Each structure stands twice: as C-alpha cells, then as structure tokens.
C-alpha cells in the first residue's frame, strides 16, 4: 500500500464513510480517484470508487472496480461487495453464485448467508430464505437485518406469534429504526389488532415524521377499518411529502369508491395511471367502478387492460368473466371463469 500507515488508512476509511453518509457522492468519486492514483495497489481505493459509482447508478463501471479490488485481494468482503452490486442491479444468478462461493471458503461469513436469505425471500422461496436467515443468526445472533427479515418472512407465512417475537428482538437491538415499527404495525393490522398497529405508527412518526410510507401504511390500516376520513387525511399527507408518491392517488380512489363516490374515485385512479401507466390495480379498479355505475363497455375495456398486465390474476379473470357472460360472450366467459378458479366455475 505504498507505506500507508494504519493510522492513515483508518483516517482515509473514515473520510470515505463520512462522504458516503453525507451523500457527497461526487466528492467521494473524486477522493477515490485520488486514492487510486496515490495507492494503486490498495484494494480499498477501488472499492471506494466502485461504491461512489454504484450510488450514482453506474453499475457497469462499479462492477469493474469491485472486480479490480478482488484481483488485488480476493477476500470474502471484497467478493461480497460485488455480489451485493449484482443483487441490487437485478443480476440475481450472478449474485447467488458469488455468495455461495464465499461460503465455500469461509463458512462463518454471515453477510453471505444474509444476502442469500434476502435473495430467496424476494424470489418467494420462503423456506430457503428461513434457513439462511437462521444460519446468519447462528453466527451473529444480534444481526438486525436478519431479525427483521425473519419477522417479515413469518408475517408473510401468517405465523404471527413467531413474527412478533422477531420484531420484538429487532426492536431491542435497534429501537430507533422507524421502519421496524411500520412493519410490526402491518403485522398487528393483519392480526386485527388495530390499536397496537396505530400505536406503532405513532412511534414511527415520532422517529421520522417525514416518511410518506408511514402515512401510507396508516392510511391502508384506517381504510381496512372503514375509517375513511382518517385514511383520506393520511393519503393526502403522502402527496404533500411526495406529489408522485406511488399508490397515494390509488388509495384516495379506494376511499371515495368505498364511500360510494364513484366518479370521484375514477378520477383519482386515472391520476395514478398518469403517473404509473402500467398500474394494473388502478386499471382494474376503474373497470370495477364502471360496473358499479352500469357502464359495462368501459368496464370491460379497463378490465381487459388490467388482465393484459397481470393475465394470471384470478380476481381480474373472474370479474371480467362475469361481464363477458352478461354481454353474451359465453365461450370467452367460460375460459375466464376457468382461469379465475372459483368454486363451481
């Protein structure tokens, strides 16, 4: 490392960390280029530049510099950096291979277990994800992301008691991470525990009052409880924080649809589609809304659009099947009923 002392290297690492935590990505890139020029045989120099490029969205060049760091020192940490880049950029197969290779050389590198767990979780392979989350905790029993990952996984499996245990463990490790309260609030809501759900959202907002996701979660909970005015207020807060916040206009449409204000509901579903034209849920809700006011031609048009985007959706197939039956298109209706899979189709 060209006579780089331990103190100097620690100072440099702290400088990189500070620039990254302050989101000074351009400064970090320039600083990293200086490091490469001064310390061309130090793997950290290339990792620092790769991180700055990754943060800028330049995944191709980031991969080159992470690979350069590996060529200097093929440590589990350096390989994990490259695997994480592939994971974040959607190159899941490449990422999985790297993480599995890391574990062949170092069975105690818990970050690789966690990264594999999160890959399998995102792929819906929950049994494999559970194994790797638990393997992570065998090595590092207080690793917060793994505790939270298991909590979310058991919530998806509808094992609410197990999920609650892991949420509680995660909050003991890090009581100031507001998103954990959001996730536990969703669990409470799914378990019909409205008061605890709202209490967790309040804790989350105390820690971070400017996260639109928190208001969106509370709006969804209130909508489920038929507290329409509360839901409407929270969806509007989402839009105040982020005018293009995904699903906020859709949520307002759901509120008005639930209140029987169908034309107003349609107008907000249409606003969502202006921002996100491929939102099949808004297309479906417009179609369903037109059924409610008796405009069946428009209903069929939007239901078909929704089905084009999500052709396997059972609700879309079934509701469209009913409309095709009403319009006398029995062959099409029969095929859609079959795909919808309702009893007695």
Residue pairs with C-beta under 8 A, 6 or more apart in sequence:
1 9
1 39
1 41
1 42
2 38
2 39
2 40
2 41
2 42
4 12
4 39
4 42
9 42
9 44
12 35
12 44
13 44
15 31
16 28
16 31
16 32
16 44
16 48
16 51
19 25
19 27
19 28
19 31
20 28
20 51
20 52
20 55
23 55
25 52
25 55
25 56
26 52
28 48
28 51
28 52
28 55
29 49
29 52
29 53
29 56
31 48
32 45
32 48
32 49
32 51
32 52
33 49
35 42
35 44
35 45
35 48
35 49
36 45
36 46
36 49
38 45
39 45
41 72
42 72
43 69
43 70
43 72
43 73
43 75
43 78
44 69
46 65
46 66
46 68
46 69
46 72
47 65
47 66
47 69
47 78
47 81
49 65
50 61
50 62
50 63
50 64
50 65
50 66
50 69
50 81
50 85
51 62
51 81
53 59
53 61
53 62
53 65
54 62
54 85
54 88
59 85
59 88
59 89
62 85
63 82
63 85
63 86
66 78
66 81
66 82
66 85
67 82
69 78
69 81
70 78
70 79
70 82
76 102
76 105
76 106
76 109
76 111
76 112
77 111
79 98
79 101
79 102
80 98
80 99
80 102
80 109
80 111
80 112
80 115
82 98
83 94
83 95
83 98
83 99
83 102
83 112
83 115
84 95
84 115
86 92
86 94
86 95
86 98
87 95
87 115
87 118
87 119
92 119
92 123
95 115
95 119
96 116
96 119
99 112
99 115
99 116
99 119
100 112
100 116
102 109
102 112
103 109
103 112
103 113
106 112
108 139
110 135
110 136
110 139
110 140
110 143
110 146
113 132
113 133
113 135
113 136
113 139
113 146
114 132
114 133
114 136
114 143
114 145
114 146
114 149
116 132
117 128
117 129
117 130
117 131
117 132
117 133
117 135
117 136
117 146
117 149
118 129
118 145
118 149
120 126
120 128
120 129
120 132
121 129
121 133
121 149
121 152
121 153
126 153
126 156
126 157
129 149
129 153
130 150
130 153
133 146
133 149
133 150
133 153
134 150
136 143
136 146
137 143
137 146
137 147
137 150
140 146
142 173
144 170
144 173
144 174
144 177
147 166
147 169
147 170
147 173
148 166
148 167
148 170
148 180
148 183
150 163
150 166
151 163
151 164
151 165
151 166
151 167
151 169
151 170
151 183
151 184
151 187
152 163
152 183
153 163
154 160
154 162
154 163
154 166
155 163
155 183
155 186
155 187
155 190
157 163
158 190
160 187
160 190
160 191
163 187
164 184
164 187
167 180
167 183
167 184
167 187
170 177
170 180
171 177
171 180
171 181
171 184
174 180
176 207
177 207
178 203
178 204
178 205
178 207
178 208
178 211
178 214
179 204
179 211
179 213
181 200
181 201
181 203
181 204
181 207
182 200
182 201
182 204
182 213
182 214
182 217
184 200
185 196
185 197
185 198
185 200
185 201
185 204
185 217
185 218
185 221
186 197
186 217
186 221
188 194
188 196
188 197
188 200
189 197
189 220
189 221
189 224
194 221
194 225
197 221
198 218
198 221
201 214
201 217
201 218
201 221
204 211
204 214
205 211
205 214
208 214
210 241
211 241
212 237
212 238
212 241
212 242
212 245
212 248
215 234
215 235
215 237
215 238
215 241
216 234
216 235
216 238
216 245
216 247
216 248
216 251
218 230
218 234
219 230
219 231
219 232
219 233
219 234
219 235
219 238
219 251
220 231
220 251
222 228
222 230
222 231
222 234
223 231
223 251
223 254
223 255
223 258
226 258
228 255
228 258
228 259
231 251
231 255
232 252
232 255
235 248
235 249
235 251
235 252
235 255
236 248
236 252
238 245
238 248
238 251
239 245
239 248
239 249
242 248
244 275
246 275
246 276
247 272
249 268
249 269
249 271
249 272
249 275
250 268
250 269
250 272
250 279
250 281
250 282
250 285
252 268
253 265
253 266
253 267
253 268
253 269
253 271
253 272
253 282
253 285
254 265
254 285
255 265
256 262
256 264
256 265
256 268
257 265
257 285
257 289
257 292
262 289
262 292
262 293
263 293
265 285
265 289
266 286
266 289
266 290
269 282
269 283
269 285
269 286
269 289
270 282
270 286
272 279
272 282
273 279
273 282
273 283
273 286
276 282
278 309
280 305
280 306
280 309
280 310
280 313
280 316
281 306
283 302
283 303
283 305
283 306
283 309
284 302
284 303
284 306
284 313
284 315
284 316
284 319
286 298
286 302
287 298
287 299
287 300
287 301
287 302
287 303
287 305
287 306
287 319
287 320
288 299
288 303
288 319
290 296
290 298
290 299
290 302
291 299
291 319
291 323
296 323
296 326
296 327
299 323
300 320
300 323
300 324
300 327
303 316
303 319
303 320
303 323
304 320
306 313
306 316
307 313
307 316
307 317
307 320
310 316
312 339
314 339
314 340
314 341
314 342
315 340
317 336
317 337
317 339
317 340
317 341
318 336
318 337
318 340
318 341
318 342
320 336
321 332
321 333
321 334
321 335
321 336
321 337
321 340
322 333
324 330
324 332
324 333
324 336
325 333
325 337
337 345
338 345
